Amino acid sequence: MLRASPLNRRQWLKGAGAALAGAAVANRLPAAVPAVRITPPGLVQLSLNENPFGPSPHALAAMQAHLGEVGRYRFALVSQLVRTLAEKEGVTPDHILLGAGSGELLEATGMYLGRTGGEVVSAVPGYFQLVGAMQRVGARSVAVPLNARLEHDLGAMAVAVAPETRCVYVCNPNNPTSTVVPPADLRAFVIAMALRTHVFVDEAYLECADDFAAHTLGDLVAAGHNVTVARTFSKIHGLAGQRIGYTVMAPELAKAVRPLMTGSANLLGVVAAQASLADPDYIGSLRSRIKAGRDALQALLDELGCRYAVPQGSFVFFQTGRPIAEFQAAMRAEGILVGRPFAPLLDWCRITIGTEEEMARTHAAIRKVLG
Ligand code: PLP
């Protein structure tokens, strides 16, 4: 018969020592990992249309509260967020597709709409992600120049729509020009075009505009028009790094697009989005700060005699009168990163509204470079 032999003193001390050492290791907190600075120190990042103010404190708290849950899949939390979004948009949950940023939904919808070739009509310069996805699967891009106010030229776009058109893409406010189209004109255009083809309205920046309600076309989806509206938590909600956005689209289209998606919203992004939606006061305060930044920059550009497109997004597009690469380099030398070239307007610059301190530095840099 086997019997456990009693430990002698030496064995006991050895075992206890090992256990204590193990406990010490287990209890030792990891050294704080310093946050990696995404923007090199000393530089002001105004080139990527990020939100410099960051997310709502409620969103930060929600992410912190869920850190211990990140070993889990996020299915249950997703359905809750989809229900919230459906309610906000006045549609049923099967109208909502949630993605890893709205970019993923632009890609997947583009791949679906372009799968049989055909054409996509959009404005240039504009945001190219959906157009690019359609081109990759064989569709042709029909790029319609903006009008003199650097807004979508709706008349010319209507003329460009043909039997081969699989999609009209409208970005409102437009990236890179920050312009919106007069709301009644855009609504009439979208309703008319949706009788002929699919219309995709990208409202990534619309919550930064003075009057979201006057411009949004989300209600057209609910009313059954052949329209998709895309929104993101990357812009006014300040969650670009969390990769979460959504489309409001017909349930049959959502069902067709879903299998083409390769990513999905992540757990911390989902809880942050839910918390941010419940903090409209913070979002409203950001809207005011972005508007104040836009107004002050417009005043400076007026003073310097620079042309600019009338902005409604979180950024301003203005004419520098010199090649953008040259302007970019001169601004970088002053510590400010500004937007890339947007052909064919190669002496114009897109600049994101930063914090008040960042904008003070930016104004000084613009004065020095252009003054
Ligand atoms: N739509 C527009 C007009 C954008 O400018 C961007 C990003 O800058 C996106 C969509 C995609 O953003 P995200 O994938 O972060 O939601």
Residues whose N, C-alpha, C, O or C-beta is under 5 A from the ligand:
A	BS01	PLP	L48 A100 G101 S102 G103 E104 Y127 C171 N175 D202 A204 T232 S234 I244 G245
